[in-house]
Amino acid sequence: MTNLEIVVPFALPPAEHAKDLLAALQARALARLLARASLKKSQSSPAFAPALAHECWLAKINDQSPPLAHSVMQQLGMRPESGYWFLLQPASLHIARDHLVLTDLRQLRISEDESRQLFKTAESLCSESGMTLVYGNAHTWFLRADQWRGLQTCTPDAACGHNIDIWLPKGEGERDWRRLQNELQMSWHTDVVNEQRDMRGALRINTAWLWGGSADQANASTGLQAMSGTTLRLATPVKPDQLKAGQTLLLEQLIAPALAGDWSKWLANYAALDSQYFAPLLENLINGSAPLNLVLTDSSRLMQWQISRNAMRKFWCPPSLKRLVS
């Protein structure tokens, strides 16, 4: 029987906060599921991986950002020309002690008008460089750069909160991209969009993030799309009572608070996930639904559990969340 797969990024608490978070975490249904689950896989990504653990799992890659550009264009109803396309997204950098840090793109809250105004400047600069830039939506544009096929890029979530020097594109075309990026940054620095955002205390849009390059639709990540500019999920979200064997569902509610280190929000969102998803999944499993694959991650670790109806008969296994840190 084909299993139902549930992927929950950042469900594994960070080691430095694990004891306190587990003590406060309210997730009774998940505790019952984990107590009866069989661990099928436990792995860690290498340092400075170009994508987070769940992104690598969903896209079946580990050495590049997921090839999503064509897939996202299709999701937006676009028909790209042939060639090699990247996702290009307006972004914000802030200054740490001695380096620049990429801010979580979810925090930008960029409007359609703001995005289109910045896009005009970017489109002109790309055209001068012999490249095509196409507007997708307020958070996502598309750059055709056939000459950059070998460029190694990172997902925005993988780079979020870190020194961007480590995560910038590397390889053939690296210098040309950095030049174009610098031109964008200088042009946007004095743009009226950022002046107005400064006045209302919004984050400055002072750079663009390049990632997700793909050669054609056949090589794109099937069934995946960029959501909120950063994460991957099924193209059509579903609720627990609509889930079927063989489907994969990404629950992304823990990503933003984990990246921000907002553990109070993380706990609240976790409790909501337990009542809205884990509890119904537990009930479905007891009533004879398909076996469940539960994939839990943090930024670099991934643990895959399998839970069957028969496993739920292990009454001698008390509910426990300790396996989240084992």
N, C-alpha and C positions, 0 to 999 in steps of 0.2 A: 504494500500500500504506500502511495506517495505521501510524504509528510507535509504538513503545513509548517511554513517557516516564519518565525517572528524574529526580527532583528531590532535590538534595542541599544543604540550607541550610548556610551557613557553610563550604562547600568552598573558597571563595575566601579566601586568607589576607589578613589586614589589612596594609595597605601598610607600616606601621611595623615589622612583624615578618616580612614576606614573604621577605626574603633568607635569614634564618636558618631559617625554617620549611621552605622549599623544599629547603634543603640537608639537612635532617634527615628529610624526608618519605619514607616507604617506600610507594610506590604504583605499582608497575611496570605493572600492567594499565591503570590510568587513564592513565599516561604514553603507552602505546601507542595508546589510544583518542583522546586529545587530539591526538596528533601527526598523526592521519589524519582528524580531524574538520573539518567546515566550520562556521565561526561564522555563525549565522543572526541572532542578536540580541544586542546589548549595550546595557544601559540602566541608569540610576541613578534611584532614588526621590528625591523632594524632601526637604529637611531636615525633621525632625520628622514624617515620614509616620506615619499611624495604624496601620500594619501593616508587618511586615518584608517584604523583597522576595519571598520565597517564598510568604508568606501572600497577598500581592496577586496573585501569579501563579496560585496555585491557586484562589482565590476570584473571580478576574477583576474585582477592584475596586482602587481606588487612593486613595479619599477617605474611607474608613470602615473600621472593623473588620469582618471578614467576618460576614455575617448568619447566624450558626450556631445560635442558640438553639433553634429548632424542630428542626433536624437532629439536634442532640445529644439533645434530649428523645426523639426517635424512636429513636435508637440505644440509649437506656436503657430502651426499652419503655414510654415514657410517651405519653399522649395529651393534649396541652395544650389548654386552652380557647382560644377565639378571643381575639384581642388581640395586643398588642405585648409580646414577651418578651425579656428580657436574660439573659445568663449573669451570675451573681453568684458570685464565688469568694473564699473565705477567703484572706487574703494577709498578708504581713509587710513592714513598713517598717523601715528602719534609718536612723540619723542619719549623714549625711556632715558636712562642715565646717559648712555653713550651710544645708542643705536635707535633705529626706527622700528616700530612694531605695527603689524597689520591689525586693524580693528575688525571685530566680527562684522561681516557685511550685513547681518540682520539689523544692526543698530543704525544703519544709514538713514532709513526712512526717506528715500529720495522720491520726489514727485515726478510725474510724467513730464511736466513742463521743464523742470530742472534737468532731467536726464536728456531730453531732446536738445536743450540749449548747449549742454556740454558735448553732446554727440556731434553737433555741427562742427565744433572746433576740432574734435578728434577725427572726424571724417575727412576734413580738409588736410590735416597733417598726415593721415594715412595715405590719402590720394597722392600727396607730394612725394611719398616714399614708394609709390607704385603698388599700393595694396588697397584692397576693397574692404570697407567697414560697413556693416549692415545693422540696422536697429532691430532689436527683438522686442524688448520691453524695457521698463524703467531701470531694471537691475542688470539686464543681460544684453550685450551686443555680440556681434560675430565678426571676426577678422579673418579674411582669407590671406594666408601667407604660405604659399607653396614651397618657398625656399627655406622654411623653418620646420620641415617635417621631422628633423632629428632633434628638435629642441625639447629638452626634458623639463617638464613643468610640475608644479605642486598644486594641490587643491587649496582654496582659501582657508578652509577649516584646519587643514594640516599646518598652515603657516600662521594662523591666528594666534596672537599673543606672544609671538617669538620675534627674534631679530631677523628681519627679512633678508639680510644678506645671505643667509644659509638657504633660503627657500626660493630665491629668484631663479628664473629660467636659466638653464645651463646647456651648453653645447653649441652646435652650429646655428648662427643667427643671434646668439646671446648679445653681442655688442650692438647689433642693429636694433634689437628690441630695447635695450637700455637707452639707446639714443632716442628712440621714439617715445619711450616712457618719460624721459626727462623733458622732452619738448611738451608733452601733454601736461606734466606737472607745472611747468613754467607758465603755460597758457592758461591753465585753470586757476593758478594762484591768485590772479587779480580779476577773475571773472565775476560778474555781478551775482551769479548764483552763490558763490562762496561768501561774498560780502553780505548778502541777505541771510545766508545760513548763520554767519557769525553774529548778526544782529539778534537773531532769535535763539542763539545758544545751541544750534545744531552742529553736528560734526562736519568738518570741512571735507569736501570730496577732492582730494589732492593727489590721487594716483589712479591707476587702473591695474587690474590683476588679470594676467593671461594664463589660461589653462584649458584642459579638456580637448586638446587637438584631436581631430579625426579626419581620416582620408575620404571616407564615403559612408553612406548609410549602412552598408553591409558590415562594416567594421565597428559601428557604433555599439554602445552598450544597450542591448535589447531590453526594453521595458523600463529603462531608467531615465530619469530626467533631472535637471537641476531645479531644485525647489528653494525659493527664497535666495537664489543666487549661490547656494552653497552646498546643499545636501542632496542625497539621493533617496528616492522613494518610488513606490509603484506609481505608474502614470495615473491610475485611478484609485485613490484611497478607498478603503472599505472598512466597515465596522465588524466587530467579532461575529455577529450572527450572519454576516454575508461571506465569511471566509470559507474557502474550499481547499481541499487537499491539492498540493502542488503549487499553491500561491506563496509568494513571499511578501511580507508586509514590514515596512520600516516604520518604527515609532520614534520620532525625532524630538520628542518633548524634553529630553534631558540634555540635548546638545548645547543649546544656548546658555543655560545656567552653568553647565560644567565648564565651558570655555571661559565664562566670565568669573568663575570661582564663586558664584552665588549659591552656596550650599543650602541656604534656607529655601530658595526657590526650587532647587534640585529636589529637596525632600518633598516639597508640596507637589511638584509635578510627578514625582515617583508615586506618591500616594494616589494621585488621580489616575495614573496609568494602571495601578493595581485594581482599582474599582471599575474602571471603564474597559479594561482589556484582559488583565490576568484573571480576574474573577470569572468573567464569562467564558474564557478559554478553559479554565479549570472545570467549570460546570459542563461545558461541551465534551471535554475529555472523559469525564466520569460517565457521561451519557452515551459514550461510544463513538465519538468523532475520530478522525484520522490522527495518528501519532503526531506529536508536536516537536519540531526542532526549534529550540530557543537559543538564539545567538546573542550573547551579551558581550559588550566591549568597553574599553576606555580608549584613550588616544592610540595606544600601541598594542594592548592585549586583547585577545579574543578567546572566548570560551563557548563551545557549542554543546548543548545538552539535548538529549532525546528523552521524551516522556510519552509513554503509551498508556492505554486504558488499564492494562494489567498492572502497570507500575503503581497506579493509584490505589491498589489493594494493599500496599505495604503499610498497614496501619501502625506497625511498630516503629516507623520512621517519623519522629516528631517534626513539625514545621520548623524550618530554620533558614536564616539568610547567611549563615556563616560560609556557605559554599561560594558566595560572591567574592570572597577574599582568599579562598583556598587555592 
